[in-house]
Amino acid sequence: MPDPSRTVIRPFSFAYPAAFDDGRPSRVHAVVDRVRALDPAMRTRMRALLAAPMRERHRNADRVFLRRFAEIRDEIGAGDFDDDEQWLIGAYFSQEYAFESAALFNPSMVRLPDDALDGRPTEPGAVRFLLSLRGIGEGHISSVTFRTGEWGPGDRLVLDPPSANGVPPQIERTEADWVRLLCEDSQDVSETVIFPVLPSQHQGIEDLRMVTFTDHDDVQSIIGTYTAFDGKTARQEMLRGIDIRTFEMRPLAGSMTGYKGMALFPRRIDGQFVMLGRQDSENIWLLRSDDLYTWDSGTPIMAPKYPWEFVQLGNCGSPIEIDEGWLVFTHGVGMVRGYCIGACLLDKADPSKVLARTPSPLLFPSAEQRGGYVPNVTYSCGGLLQDRRVLLPYAIGDEYSAFAVAEVDDILAAMVPA
């Protein structure tokens, strides 16, 4: 469930409207000058009053405010600033943001890498996992947050309690259009909050679809595709985990990437990277590329066929490799913009061939679940396979998240030839 008490300190910026901007100092300078004009005793008192509640809610509040001052230092101009001035100016250019106050949904999950287990014992027959979730806060802005947990044996499912702290990543820009995020201050992955930092993400980072990708050199990495939304246009971008506390975010290039819903296959096929998408907002597409970051070619492989998917058909997450082929969970949009979850099976050697599909949805909004932030929506961004069983996290009403478990054989038995 969403938790409005979980907050993160993020940058806060402001400027005059363009019509009132000419011939006057910037608002940055105006605020800084007001702070510096205060009596030193007042500055000390102000800092003490704010520091107490901020330290209660944020383990690293002092460091964040001083780091924020350093980020805007070049805008301020010349001058020496004492410690109180730096701290207060950093606080004026920061805001506390409840990143999951309205909704916590559209989950995706992967197996937690062995080097991220931190020596925690795992129940025999269980698997540790990393869960990503889309949180929505003030202004309908989407961020990415994480949880960890353990699945198995059987239907046993344990979600680790999230930390009360939300920790902003350090932003290390390395090129004009992509960034590296350092989450060194996070003592637990649930503390890491990835909020919009690029102009393309101004209104949100939406629907991360994670996959454990194994390249031809057997090196594994967690890669996720997500939708960056600037308020007008959407485009696909990629989050790549260097480790569990270091990520790179970069836009994807090419004519196929100005849309939503792309998901990467967990390995190359015939030497190429392969993705699923819904480029025309109606059909599932198969995309191929020799370059992980550039996608120019694709073709539709699966069209709406059954009433629950008459409006739109798309993938729910990255394909899951099984003996019979590629298992793909799909979403269909039907009457009253209702979203249901089904599945299909793609040929393992040639995933452009659809072998079978579910004529009826596997998961759908029930009478008890038809409300929510967005009514009549059941949606997922990817599940986890373990010993011919699938754990699928899914969102209800674009508001909160739940879990479903199924045998692979039962899913395949529910399909009919395509």
C-alpha positions as CSV (number, residue, x, y, z in Angstrom):
1,M,0.0,0.0,0.0
2,P,1.2,3.6,-0.6
3,D,2.6,5.2,2.6
4,P,2.5,9.1,2.7
5,S,5.0,9.0,5.7
6,R,7.8,7.9,3.5
7,T,9.5,11.0,2.1
8,V,12.7,12.0,0.3
9,I,14.6,15.3,0.1
10,R,14.9,16.3,-3.5
11,P,16.1,19.5,-5.3
12,F,13.7,22.5,-5.4
13,S,14.2,25.2,-8.0
14,F,12.3,28.4,-8.8
15,A,12.5,31.4,-11.1
16,Y,10.5,34.5,-12.1
17,P,8.0,34.1,-14.9
18,A,9.6,35.2,-18.2
19,A,7.5,38.4,-18.3
20,F,9.0,39.5,-15.0
21,D,12.6,38.2,-15.4
22,D,14.3,41.1,-17.3
23,G,16.3,43.7,-15.5
24,R,16.4,42.2,-12.1
25,P,18.5,39.8,-10.1
26,S,17.5,36.1,-10.3
27,R,15.3,34.6,-7.6
28,V,18.3,32.5,-6.6
29,H,20.2,35.6,-5.7
30,A,17.2,37.2,-4.1
31,V,16.7,34.3,-1.7
32,V,20.4,34.0,-1.0
33,D,20.7,37.7,-0.2
34,R,17.8,37.4,2.2
35,V,19.4,34.6,4.1
36,R,22.7,36.4,4.3
37,A,21.0,39.5,5.6
38,L,19.7,37.7,8.6
39,D,21.4,38.2,12.0
40,P,23.9,35.3,12.6
41,A,22.0,34.3,15.8
42,M,18.8,34.1,13.8
43,R,20.4,31.8,11.2
44,T,21.7,29.5,13.9
45,R,18.3,29.4,15.5
46,M,16.5,28.7,12.2
47,R,18.9,25.8,11.5
48,A,18.4,24.3,14.9
49,L,14.6,24.4,14.5
50,L,14.6,22.7,11.1
51,A,17.4,20.3,11.8
52,A,15.6,18.4,14.6
53,P,12.6,17.2,12.5
54,M,14.6,16.7,9.4
55,R,17.1,14.4,11.3
56,E,14.2,12.4,12.7
57,R,12.9,11.7,9.2
58,H,16.1,11.6,7.2
59,R,19.3,10.0,8.4
60,N,21.5,12.1,6.1
61,A,19.6,15.4,6.1
62,D,22.6,17.6,6.9
63,R,24.7,16.0,4.2
64,V,21.9,16.4,1.7
65,F,21.4,20.1,2.4
66,L,25.2,20.8,2.2
67,R,25.4,18.8,-1.0
68,R,22.5,20.9,-2.4
69,F,24.3,24.1,-1.6
70,A,27.3,22.7,-3.5
71,E,25.1,22.0,-6.5
72,I,23.9,25.6,-6.9
73,R,27.2,27.2,-5.8
74,D,28.1,28.4,-9.2
75,E,24.8,30.2,-9.6
76,I,25.3,32.2,-6.5
77,G,28.5,34.0,-7.4
78,A,31.5,35.0,-5.4
79,G,31.7,35.2,-1.6
80,D,32.4,33.2,1.5
81,F,29.6,31.3,3.2
82,D,29.8,30.0,6.7
83,D,28.4,26.6,7.7
84,D,25.0,27.9,8.8
85,E,24.6,29.9,5.5
86,Q,25.5,26.9,3.4
87,W,23.1,24.6,5.4
88,L,20.2,27.1,5.2
89,I,20.6,27.9,1.5
90,G,20.7,24.2,0.8
91,A,17.4,23.8,2.7
92,Y,15.8,26.7,0.8
93,F,16.6,25.0,-2.5
94,S,15.3,21.5,-1.3
95,Q,11.9,20.1,-0.7
96,E,10.6,17.1,1.2
97,Y,8.6,15.0,-1.2
98,A,6.2,12.2,-0.3
99,F,7.0,10.1,-3.3
100,E,4.4,7.3,-2.7
101,S,1.6,9.3,-1.0
102,A,-1.0,8.7,-3.7
103,A,-0.2,5.3,-5.2
104,L,2.3,2.4,-5.2
105,F,1.8,0.2,-8.2
106,N,3.0,-1.4,-11.5
107,P,5.6,-3.7,-9.9
108,S,8.4,-5.6,-11.6
109,M,10.7,-8.1,-10.0
110,V,14.0,-10.0,-10.5
111,R,16.1,-12.4,-8.6
112,L,18.3,-10.4,-6.1
113,P,22.0,-10.8,-7.2
114,D,24.2,-12.9,-4.9
115,D,26.5,-10.0,-4.1
116,A,23.5,-8.0,-2.8
117,L,22.3,-10.6,-0.3
118,D,24.5,-9.1,2.5
119,G,24.9,-12.5,4.1
120,R,21.2,-12.8,5.0
121,P,20.2,-16.5,5.4
122,T,17.6,-17.7,2.9
123,E,15.0,-20.4,3.7
124,P,15.8,-23.7,1.9
125,G,13.9,-23.8,-1.4
126,A,13.4,-20.0,-1.4
127,V,14.6,-17.2,-3.7
128,R,15.4,-13.7,-2.7
129,F,14.0,-11.0,-5.0
130,L,14.2,-7.3,-5.8
131,L,10.9,-5.6,-6.4
132,S,10.5,-2.2,-8.2
133,L,7.4,-0.1,-7.8
134,R,6.1,3.1,-9.3
135,G,5.2,5.6,-6.6
136,I,3.0,8.7,-7.3
137,G,3.2,11.8,-5.1
138,E,2.2,15.4,-5.3
139,G,1.6,16.7,-8.8
140,H,1.0,13.1,-10.2
141,I,4.8,12.8,-10.5
142,S,6.1,9.2,-10.7
143,S,9.3,7.9,-9.1
144,V,10.8,4.5,-8.7
145,T,11.1,2.8,-5.3
146,F,12.3,-0.7,-4.3
147,R,11.5,-3.5,-1.9
148,T,13.2,-6.8,-1.2
149,G,11.7,-10.1,-0.2
150,E,11.7,-13.9,-0.3
151,W,9.5,-16.3,-2.1
152,G,9.3,-20.0,-1.3
153,P,9.2,-22.7,-0.5
154,G,5.7,-23.2,-1.9
155,D,3.4,-20.2,-1.7
156,R,5.4,-18.6,1.2
157,L,6.0,-14.9,0.4
158,V,7.8,-12.5,2.8
159,L,8.2,-8.8,2.0
160,D,10.9,-7.1,4.0
161,P,9.7,-4.1,5.9
162,P,10.7,-0.9,4.1
163,S,13.0,1.6,5.9
164,A,11.4,4.7,7.3
165,N,14.1,6.7,5.4
166,G,13.9,7.7,1.8
167,V,17.4,8.6,0.4
168,P,18.0,10.7,-2.7
169,P,20.8,9.4,-5.0
170,Q,23.9,11.5,-5.7
171,I,23.7,12.7,-9.3
172,E,27.0,12.3,-11.2
173,R,26.6,13.7,-14.7
174,T,29.0,12.1,-17.2
175,E,27.4,13.1,-20.5
176,A,24.9,15.7,-21.6
177,D,22.0,13.3,-21.9
178,W,22.6,10.5,-19.3
179,V,23.5,10.3,-15.7
180,R,25.0,8.0,-13.2
181,L,23.2,7.8,-9.8
182,L,25.2,6.9,-6.7
183,C,23.1,5.5,-3.8
184,E,25.9,5.1,-1.4
185,D,23.9,6.7,1.5
186,S,21.2,3.9,1.2
187,Q,21.7,1.4,4.0
188,D,18.9,-0.7,2.5
189,V,17.7,-0.8,-1.1
190,S,14.2,0.2,0.1
191,E,15.7,3.6,1.0
192,T,16.7,4.3,-2.6
193,V,14.3,6.6,-4.5
194,I,14.9,7.4,-8.2
195,F,13.0,10.6,-9.0
196,P,13.0,12.6,-12.2
197,V,16.4,14.3,-12.8
198,L,16.5,14.8,-16.6
199,P,14.3,17.3,-18.5
200,S,12.7,14.3,-20.3
201,Q,11.5,13.0,-16.9
202,H,10.0,16.2,-15.6
203,Q,6.6,14.7,-15.0
204,G,7.8,11.2,-14.1
205,I,9.7,8.0,-14.4
206,E,7.0,5.4,-15.1
207,D,6.6,1.6,-15.2
208,L,10.2,0.2,-14.8
209,R,10.4,-3.2,-16.4
210,M,13.4,-5.0,-14.9
211,V,15.2,-8.0,-16.2
212,T,18.3,-9.9,-15.3
213,F,20.2,-9.7,-18.6
214,T,23.0,-12.2,-19.4
215,D,25.3,-11.1,-22.2
216,H,27.3,-13.4,-24.5
217,D,30.3,-13.1,-22.1
218,D,28.0,-14.5,-19.3
219,V,28.2,-11.2,-17.4
220,Q,24.8,-10.5,-15.7
221,S,23.3,-7.1,-14.9
222,I,19.9,-5.8,-13.9
223,I,18.5,-3.7,-16.8
224,G,15.2,-1.9,-16.8
225,T,13.3,0.0,-19.4
226,Y,10.9,2.8,-18.3
227,T,8.8,5.6,-19.8
228,A,10.2,9.1,-19.3
229,F,7.4,11.7,-19.5
230,D,8.1,15.4,-19.7
231,G,4.4,16.5,-19.5
232,K,3.9,16.4,-23.2
233,T,5.8,13.6,-24.8
234,A,6.9,10.1,-23.7
235,R,10.1,8.3,-24.6
236,Q,11.8,5.1,-23.6
237,E,14.9,5.3,-21.4
238,M,17.0,2.6,-19.7
239,L,18.1,2.1,-16.1
240,R,21.2,-0.2,-15.8
241,G,22.4,-1.4,-12.4
242,I,26.2,-1.3,-12.1
243,D,25.6,-2.7,-8.7
244,I,22.6,-2.6,-6.3
245,R,23.6,1.0,-5.2
246,T,24.9,2.4,-8.5
247,F,22.7,3.0,-11.6
248,E,23.0,4.6,-15.0
249,M,20.0,6.3,-16.7
250,R,20.1,7.1,-20.4
251,P,17.6,7.7,-23.2
252,L,17.2,5.1,-26.0
253,A,17.7,6.4,-29.5
254,G,16.0,5.4,-32.7
255,S,12.6,5.6,-34.4
256,M,11.1,2.9,-32.2
257,T,11.7,4.6,-28.8
258,G,9.2,7.5,-28.7
259,Y,6.6,5.3,-27.2
260,K,5.7,3.3,-24.0
261,G,6.1,-0.2,-22.8
262,M,9.3,-1.6,-24.2
263,A,10.8,-4.6,-22.4
264,L,14.1,-6.4,-23.0
265,F,14.6,-10.1,-23.6
266,P,17.0,-11.6,-20.9
267,R,19.6,-12.5,-23.5
268,R,20.6,-11.9,-27.1
269,I,19.0,-13.9,-29.9
270,D,21.0,-14.6,-33.0
271,G,23.6,-12.1,-31.7
272,Q,21.1,-9.3,-31.4
273,F,19.4,-7.5,-28.6
274,V,15.6,-8.0,-28.7
275,M,12.7,-6.2,-27.1
276,L,8.9,-6.2,-27.1
277,G,6.9,-3.0,-27.4
278,R,3.6,-1.5,-28.4
279,Q,4.7,1.1,-30.8
280,D,1.3,1.7,-32.5
281,S,-0.6,1.6,-29.1
282,E,-2.6,-1.4,-30.4
283,N,-0.4,-4.4,-31.2
284,I,2.6,-6.2,-29.6
285,W,5.8,-5.5,-31.6
286,L,9.1,-7.3,-31.8
287,L,12.2,-5.1,-32.0
288,R,15.8,-6.1,-32.9
289,S,19.0,-4.1,-32.6
290,D,22.8,-4.6,-32.7
291,D,23.1,-1.8,-30.2
292,L,21.5,-1.9,-26.8
293,Y,20.7,1.8,-26.9
294,T,19.5,2.3,-30.5
295,W,16.2,0.8,-31.8
296,D,15.2,1.6,-35.3
297,S,13.5,-1.6,-36.6
298,G,10.5,-3.6,-35.5
299,T,7.3,-5.3,-36.7
300,P,4.0,-6.2,-35.1
301,I,3.6,-9.8,-34.1
302,M,0.4,-10.0,-32.1
303,A,-2.9,-8.1,-32.6
304,P,-6.1,-7.8,-30.5
305,K,-8.3,-10.9,-31.0
306,Y,-10.5,-11.4,-28.0
307,P,-13.0,-8.9,-26.4
308,W,-10.9,-8.2,-23.3
309,E,-8.1,-6.9,-25.6
310,F,-10.1,-5.2,-28.5
311,V,-8.8,-1.7,-27.7
312,Q,-5.1,-2.5,-27.0
313,L,-2.6,-5.3,-26.5
314,G,0.8,-4.9,-24.9
315,N,3.4,-6.8,-22.9
316,C,3.5,-6.7,-19.1
317,G,7.2,-7.2,-18.8
318,S,10.3,-8.9,-20.1
319,P,9.7,-12.4,-21.6
320,I,10.5,-15.4,-19.3
321,E,12.5,-18.2,-20.9
322,I,11.0,-21.7,-20.3
323,D,11.6,-25.0,-22.1
324,E,8.6,-24.5,-24.4
325,G,9.6,-21.0,-25.6
326,W,9.2,-17.5,-24.3
327,L,6.4,-16.9,-21.8
328,V,5.1,-13.4,-22.0
329,F,2.5,-11.9,-19.8
330,T,0.3,-9.5,-21.7
331,H,-2.2,-6.7,-20.9
332,G,-5.4,-6.2,-22.8
333,V,-7.6,-3.1,-22.7
334,G,-11.4,-3.6,-23.2
335,M,-14.6,-2.0,-22.3
336,V,-14.6,1.1,-20.0
337,R,-10.8,1.1,-20.4
338,G,-10.5,-2.0,-18.3
339,Y,-7.0,-3.6,-18.1
340,C,-6.7,-7.4,-17.8
341,I,-3.6,-9.6,-17.7
342,G,-3.2,-12.6,-20.1
343,A,-0.3,-14.5,-21.5
344,C,1.2,-15.8,-24.7
345,L,4.0,-18.2,-25.8
346,L,6.6,-17.2,-28.4
347,D,8.9,-19.5,-30.3
348,K,12.3,-19.7,-28.6
349,A,14.4,-19.5,-31.7
350,D,12.2,-17.0,-33.6
351,P,10.2,-15.0,-31.1
352,S,8.3,-13.3,-34.0
353,K,6.2,-16.5,-34.1
354,V,3.4,-16.5,-31.6
355,L,2.6,-20.2,-30.7
356,A,-0.2,-19.8,-28.3
357,R,-2.2,-17.3,-26.3
358,T,-4.9,-17.1,-23.6
359,P,-8.4,-16.5,-25.0
360,S,-9.5,-15.3,-21.6
361,P,-7.6,-13.1,-19.0
362,L,-5.8,-14.7,-16.2
363,L,-6.2,-11.7,-13.9
364,F,-8.8,-9.0,-14.1
365,P,-10.4,-6.4,-11.9
366,S,-12.9,-8.0,-9.6
367,A,-16.0,-6.3,-8.2
368,E,-14.2,-5.5,-5.0
369,Q,-11.2,-4.1,-6.9
370,R,-12.8,-2.0,-9.6
371,G,-12.1,1.4,-7.8
372,G,-8.7,2.9,-7.1
373,Y,-6.6,5.8,-8.3
374,V,-7.5,4.7,-11.9
375,P,-10.5,2.3,-11.8
376,N,-10.7,-1.1,-13.6
377,V,-7.0,-1.6,-14.0
378,T,-5.0,-4.8,-13.3
379,Y,-1.4,-4.4,-14.5
380,S,2.1,-5.8,-14.1
381,C,5.6,-4.9,-15.3
382,G,7.1,-8.4,-14.9
383,G,7.3,-11.6,-12.8
384,L,9.8,-14.2,-11.6
385,L,10.3,-17.8,-12.5
386,Q,11.5,-20.5,-10.0
387,D,11.2,-24.2,-10.7
388,R,8.4,-24.0,-13.2
389,R,6.4,-21.7,-11.0
390,V,5.8,-18.0,-11.6
391,L,5.4,-15.2,-9.0
392,L,3.6,-12.3,-10.7
393,P,3.3,-9.0,-8.8
394,Y,0.5,-6.8,-10.1
395,A,-1.2,-3.5,-9.5
396,I,-4.9,-2.9,-8.7
397,G,-6.5,0.3,-9.7
398,D,-3.2,2.0,-10.2
399,E,-3.2,2.4,-6.4
400,Y,-1.6,-0.6,-4.6
401,S,0.1,-3.9,-5.4
402,A,-0.6,-7.6,-4.9
403,F,0.9,-11.0,-5.9
404,A,-0.2,-14.1,-7.8
405,V,1.4,-17.5,-8.1
406,A,0.9,-20.1,-10.8
407,E,2.4,-23.2,-12.2
408,V,3.8,-22.8,-15.7
409,D,2.0,-25.9,-16.9
410,D,-1.4,-24.4,-15.7
411,I,-0.7,-21.2,-17.6
412,L,0.2,-23.1,-20.8
413,A,-2.9,-25.3,-20.4
414,A,-5.1,-22.1,-20.4
415,M,-3.7,-21.2,-23.9
416,V,-5.0,-22.0,-27.3
417,P,-3.0,-22.2,-30.5
418,A,-2.4,-18.7,-32.0
